[in-house]
């Protein structure tokens, strides 16, 4: 398991389990440069099954495949959580970095 700053390895843009979940997975997006602050910015993915075909704005809810399942990233539900709420690493989502940044930028600035 990757522990980020605590072992000198980055966990930014990894998919993590949540210990007491409303959403069972989160995508950890905070840079480890933030150091010893005990909260991290995360974005929950939602399974495509749970959407039941409901349309979502693709500009802020990009489709991702994480740990063999299909999700949309619910960027507008981004939140900070304490480090103690972040569980084990499930998969690496770093290859979605630009997609995640674009969705977050669109959420903040309204432009891609």
N, C-alpha and C positions, 0 to 999 in steps of 0.2 A: 504494500500500500504506500502510496506517495503522500508524504506529510508536508509538502511545501517548504516554507521557510524554516521549519523545524528540522529538516534534514538537508537543507541546501538545494532542494529540487522544487521547481515550480509546479503548482497544481492549477494554475490559471487555465481556463478553458478545458476543464475536465468535468466529467459527469459524476456526481456523487450521490450516495444514498442519504436520506434524511432520517434521523433517529426517531422522530415523532412526526410522521408526515401528514400534511394535508395533500401535498404532492409527494409521491414516493421518491422522485429523483429531482435533482437540481443541477443546473450548470453553473459552476463556480467561475465568475468572471473577474474577480478582483486580482490585481497584480500583487504579487508577493512583496513588492517594494514597500508596501504599506506597513510592513514590520509587525510590531507587537500589538497593534490595535486588535481587539478580540472579536470583531465582527467582519463579515465578508459579504460582498454584493453577489447575489445569486439570481438566476432566472429559472423558473420551473418549466419543464417541457410537459405537454399534455399528449396522451396517446391519441392517435387518429381515431381509434375505436370509440373513445369517450366523446369525441366531437359529434358522432352520429350524423355525419354529412353536413353539419352546420357550416356555412361559409365563414371564413375568417380573413381579415385583411393580411395578405401575404407579406406586405411591406414590414409589418411588425411581428408577424407570426410565421417565421420561416420554417419549412419542413426540414427535419433532421432524422437521421437513422442512428439510434444510440443503442448499443448493446444488443443489436439484432432486431430491434423494434422501431416502428415508425412513429414519430412525434411531430408536433408543432411547438415551437418555442413561444411561450406566453410572455413576451417581453414586457407587456404592460403590467405584469404581476411581479416584476423585479422587486427584490426586497433585500434588506440586510438581515443576516442571521448570525447568532453567536457561533464561534468556532465549535463550541460544545454540541451544537445541533447538527454538525456536518459529520456524516458517517464515512464509510469506506468508499474508495474510488471504484467506480464501476467500469468506466471506459474513458478513453481520451477523445475529446471533442475539438482538439486544436485545429483540425482541418476545416472546421466550421467557423474559425475565428473571424474572418472577413464578413461572413454571412451574419454572424451574431453582432458584430460591430455595426454593420449597415442597418440592421433592424433597430438597434439601440439608438443610433444616430437619427434615424427616421422618427423614432418616438420622441426624441428630444428636440430636433430641429425641423421636422416635417419635410426633410429632403433626403435623398438617397446619395 
